[in-house]
Amino acid sequence: MRVSVIATVLNERESIGALMDSLAAQTRPPDEIVIVDGGSTDGTLDILGRYLERLPLKLLFHPGANISQGRNYAIRHATGEIIASTDAGTRLVPEWLAEIVAPIERGEAAVCAGFFVSDPRTTFEIALGATTLPDLRDIRPDKFLPSSRSVAFLRSAWEEVGGYPEWLDYCEDLIFDFALRRRYGTFAFAPRAIAHFRPRPSLRAFARQYYRYARGDGKADLWRERQAARYGTYLVAVPLILAAGLVFHPVVWLLYLLGAAAMLRTPYRRLLPRLEGMPAREKAKAILWVPIIRVVGDWAKMVGYPVGVWWRLQHRGEIPPHPRRP
């Protein structure tokens, strides 16, 4: 079957070369690569132009498009029966395409989820990856919802569910996943179809990212229970424990330690193996970054979610029906 790899880009001069080089190194070469540029001004297009003769690259322009619009535009202009989606900012292992399309080519599934891991450059990025991204052993393949930085699906499946939701700027791949899951059931899982991507390089950039994710969740009406638990923890439980310790006995404040242990256990389990061989000073910095990242991420989501909900209330008549979590 003919396979088209698609991606959207916007001002990715620093990372686009790594993606294109990794596509050139695939053990199963793509039949075509369709890249949609959303209006880059930093030289991204100049770099992509160098690959036009090396790769079966189709470069399209859609200035101002959001990610959903860009992906749908790419797929509409693709010629493959199978679509493999990735993102700028990733670096694909050589077996990525072969692994991610194999179950579809064998007729075992309409959708195959690949995996993704962090590609850190700094101590902060190591801590961020451990705090926010699952390890392979954390994954339940029957429940896993893939990111569109590493997923493949039949073009006919994309058509059947109406494509990516163009009204949504973030978390669009989750809504797409939900639609595919409802229509086709459990996805195939290709754990060796790995996309490496660099985490955000600073706490400010990470907070902005999680704010936008949560704003997208609010727009899409996702994860109400998770958000309620987050508000309950920080706005109710934390002040109540403080007050109880002041009124009754400071021993009550030991509940903070129990709560922190529950919140940080998984990030530290992921982090500790990644610290091997690092200088002691950098190990200490990574360990200290984890609770900061966790709290900042939670607060960024708490700020972003109501902004998305407010947007949703203002656009109730404009949002088409969409599937929730199956």
HUPEVEN-V814475 format. One record per run of one state. SS is the DSSP state (h for helix, s for strand, l for the rest). FROM is the first residue (numbers start at 1). LEN is the number of residues. If there is no record, write none. Layout:
BEGIN
SS	FROM	LEN
SS	FROM	LEN
END
This chain:
BEGIN
l	1	2
s	3	7
l	10	6
h	16	9
l	25	7
s	32	6
l	38	6
h	44	6
l	50	7
s	57	5
l	62	5
h	67	10
l	77	5
s	82	4
l	86	4
s	90	3
l	93	3
h	96	10
l	106	5
s	111	8
l	119	4
h	123	10
l	133	3
h	136	3
l	139	12
s	151	4
h	155	7
l	162	10
h	172	13
l	185	3
s	188	10
l	198	5
h	203	18
l	221	3
h	224	24
l	248	2
h	250	25
l	275	5
h	280	35
l	315	12
END
